[in-house]
Amino acid sequence: MYLAKETRYEKMQYNRCGASGLKLPAVSLGLWHNFGSNGNFDTMTEMCETAFDNGITHFDLANNYGPAPGAAEENFGRILKKSLGAYRDELVISTKAGYDMWPGPYGDWGSRKYLVASLDQSLRRMGLEYVDIYYHHRPDPGTPLEETAGALDSIVRSGKALYAGISNYDKEQTIAIAALFRKMGTPFIINQRRYSMFDRGIEADGLKDYAAKNGIGIITFCPLAQGLLTDRYLNGIPADSRIRTDGRFLKENAVSEETLKKVRALGEIAGERGQSLAQMALAWILRDRDITSVLIGASKPSQILDNVGMLSNMDFSGEERERIDRILA
């Protein structure tokens, strides 16, 4: 029988999500990879329990996470039933809808019909009465934004979700839907975007600054650039790497000598800080205290422990920032 560690809240940092009352851990666990039908259930369970034992209270899913679509939610539902469910009131569970899920015209994008039906399916798969955050997973150019925002608003008012969120919306799209949420009084609190040392799109389009100034939380995914910001590829591409086993998200040409030169130089700074490169890369995302949480992925519990280790050194000197900026430039 699983009993969570009594020390689970001693080291984790919790950040207020935008202007809301909800706090998220600085490190959240994403179930995008390694929680599908091709994963090992005992390893999945151990990863979730390790995360919670170390203060990670936020578990992030989506309807299409797998393989197959829906499998991650089903497996997380089994984990809740087996162990973590006893701590439901200490957990923040989020899911999303916005990508292709079932045949026909109603299983994709951002219509009211799709968003409501998808959440009902997600709740059944996880065995939950509600999720804490429900995201629209991507902007839908074919559905009026008022319809998508209205669907999220009514879902929150129904009690099936506590807060509304968006994902992959740029600055202008965020401004537009935030205005609709304000008119309706919707508890819209967060945007989920890709962000890392190698992908600074939310800085370029102004979202990072806009969100900080307007009470909107930002949670970032792919903080390690699909493993590039680790030492995994410094000596070639391992046979069990994501490039070899699933080339959809990281291509072999991404591991260029120019990129590896940057990785080595960043690794030197990390070593001087007493951190792994992964730890420094995660801490760097939180350096300005305007990002709410960093979403990590993992294939084994030890990776979670290493990532959480970044909490011991989250501050950067002016010199370190300048050196990192020169490398990234």
N, C-alpha and C positions, 0 to 999 in steps of 0.2 A: 504494500500500500504506500503510495507516494505521499510524503509530507514535505512541504516546501521548507527551505532553510529559513530559520528565524532571522538570519543576518542578511536576507535578500535586499533590504532597502538601505544598507549601510554605505554603499559606495556609489550607487547610481545617482546621476543628476537628473532632475525632472524640470522640464521647461514648460512654461505656460504657452498654450497653443493660441497664438494670435491674441485677441482681446477676450477670449472665452475664459471660463473657469476651469477648463480641462487642461491637465498637465500630461505631457508625454515624456517617456524616458529619452535621454539623449541618444540612446541606441535602441532601435526597434528591430524586430525580426520579421523579415519578409519571407513568404512561403511561395515565391515565384518559381523557384527551382527546387528540386530534390524532395518534393512532397507529393509527387504524382503517383500514378499507378505502377510506375517502374522503380519506385524507391523502396527502401527497407523500413517497415513500420516501426520496428524497435529503435532504429537510428533516429527516425523522425521524432518519436516520443522523447528520446533522450535529449535531443536538441532543444525541444520546447521546454522540457523540465530544467535543463541547464540554463536556458535563457531566463526563465522565471526565477530560478534560484539566485541569479545574479542581477536582479532588479529590472529585467526587461519585461515590462508589463504589457507592451503593445505588440500584437500579432497582426500582420497585414496580409490580406488575401485578395483574390478577385475571382469572379465566377469562372473565368477561363483558365485559371492556373491548373496545370496538370503536368504531363499528360495523363489521361485524357481530360478535356475541359470538365471542371467540377471535381476532379479527383482530389485536389489539395484541400478543398473545403470538406469533402467526405472524410479524408484522413484526419484533418484537424478536429472534426466532430467526434471521431473515434478517440482522439487524444483527450478531448474535453471529458468524454464519458469515462475514460480510464483513469484520469488523474487531475488534470487542470481544472475541470469543471467545478470542483469543490471550491475553487478560488475565483469564480466568475466575477464577483464584485470588485476584485482587485485587477481585473484584466480590461484592456481596451482592445476590442476586436473590430477590425475594419474589413470591408469587402467592397468590390467595385463591379460595375457593369458598363459596357460600352463597346466591347469587341464581339465578334461572331460567336454565338453559342448554340443555336439550333436552326434547322432548316426553315426556309420561308422568309417573308418580309418583316417578321416581328421579333427576330432573334438577334438584333444587332443595333448599334448606334445609340440613339438617345431619346426615343419616343417615350411617352408616358407608359404605353402598354408594355414595352420592353423593360423599362426600369423597374416597374412594379412587379411584373411577373418574375424577373430575374432575382429580385431580392427575396421573393417568396421561396423560390427554389434554393437560394443560398441558405436561408434560415433552416429549411428542412434538412439540407445536407449536413449542416453543422449542429443541428439539434438545439437551436437557439430561439428565443422569443424576440430578440432584438440584437442589432449590432450597434456598436458605439459610434462608428463613422461609416457613412455610405457615400461612396464616390461615384461621380460620372467619370468614366475611365478615359474618355477622349472627346474633344469637341466634335459635334455632328453638324456638318454644313448643310444637311438636308432637312433638319428639324428646327423649327423656330426655337430660339434660345429661351423664350418665355415658357414654352412647353416643358423643356428639360428642367429649367429652374422650378417651375410649378410642380413637377412630379417629385423632385427632391423635397420640396417644401411639404407637400402633402404626406410623403412617406415619413418625414420627421414628426409631423402632427399626428400621424396614426400610431406612433410609438414603436414602429418597427426599426427605427434608427434614432439615435440621440442627437447626432450632428450631421450636417451635410458637408461634403468635400468635392473637389474636382481634381482631375489629374491630367497632365499634359496640356493644360491651357497656358497660352503665353500671356504676356502682360495685358495686352489689349483685350483679349478674350476674358481674362480674369476681371478686369475693370467692368466689362459689360455685364457679366453674370452677377458680380457682386452688387451692382446697382439694383438688379432685380431682387436679389435676396434681401437687400435693405428695405425695399418697399414692402415686401411680404413679412418682414420680421423673422426670416429664417435663420436659425443658428448655423450659419456658414462659417467654418473656422479654418479651412486648410486647403492648400494646393500641393499635389505631389508631382515633383518634377525631377528629371535626371540632372545630376550635378556631381562633378568631381574635379580634381585638378586638371584633368584632360578634357573636360566638357563643361565650359563655363557659360552656357547659353542663358541661364537665368540672370547672369550679370549683364550680358550683352543686350538682352531685350528689356532690361530694367525691372524685371519682376522681383528680384531679390530686394531691391531698395523699396519698391512700391509696397510690397507685402509688409515689410517691417514698419513702414510709416502708416499703414492703414489697418493694422490689427488683424492681419491674415497670417496664419501659420504656414510654414513651408517645411515639408518633409521630403528628403531627397533619396532617390534610388540610384543604383549603379555607382556608389561612392568610390569603388575601387576599379572602375572602368573595366568591368568584367574580368578582373584578376590582373590587369596590366600593372596596377599600382601595388604590386606585391613582388616577391622575388621568384614567382612561379615560372616566369619565362626567360629568366636571365641566362640560362644555360640550354636553350632550345625549348621546343614545344613538347611537353610530356604526352605520352600516349593516352593517358586518362584525362587530359585537359578538355575543357569545353569546346575548344577549337576542333579537336579530333572527334569528340562524341556528339556534338551538337553545334554545327557551324552557323546557326541562324543569328546568333547575337555577337559573336566575335570571330572575325575572319583572320586567316593566317597572315594576310598582308598588313594587319594592324600591328604585328610584332616586327616592326622595322628597326633597323640599327639606330635610326634617329630617335625613335621612341625609347629604345633600350638605353641609349646614352642618357636621356633624361631620367629614366628610372634609376640608373646607377647613381647619378648625381643627387637625386632626391633621397636615395637610400643612405648616402653618406651623411646627409643632414639628420635623417632619422636616427642613425647610429649615434651621432653626437648628442641627440636628445634622450638617448636610452630607450628608443622605441623601435619597433619594427616599422617598415615602410607603410604597411597597412594601417597601423595605429596612427602614424603621423598623418596619413591621408584622411582618415576619419576626423581626427582632431582639427585639421585644417578647414574642413567644411564648417565646423562650429566656431571658427576663430573669432568671428565678429558678433557672436551671440544673437544673430538674427535668423538663424535656421533652428527650427524647433527640434528636429530629430533626424537621425541618419538611419536609413533602412539598410540593414546588412542581410546578405544571404549566407548560407552555410551548407556544407555537406557532411560536417561532423562536429561534435560538441567542442572540440579543441579550438576550432576556428572562432566560435562564439566567445570563448574565454579570451583568446588573443585580441579580438576586436574590443571587448569590454575593457581590456587593459589600457586602452588609450585614455581612459578617464584619469589616470594618474598624472598626465601631463598634457593639458589642453591649451596652455598659453604659449604664444609665440612672441619672441622678441622682435623689435623692428628690424634688426639685422637678418634674422631668420626669414622674415617675410620678404625682405628685399632679395635674398639669395634664391628663395623659392620662385619669386616672380621672374627673376632673370632666367632661371632654368626653364620655366614654363613658356616664357616669351620665345 
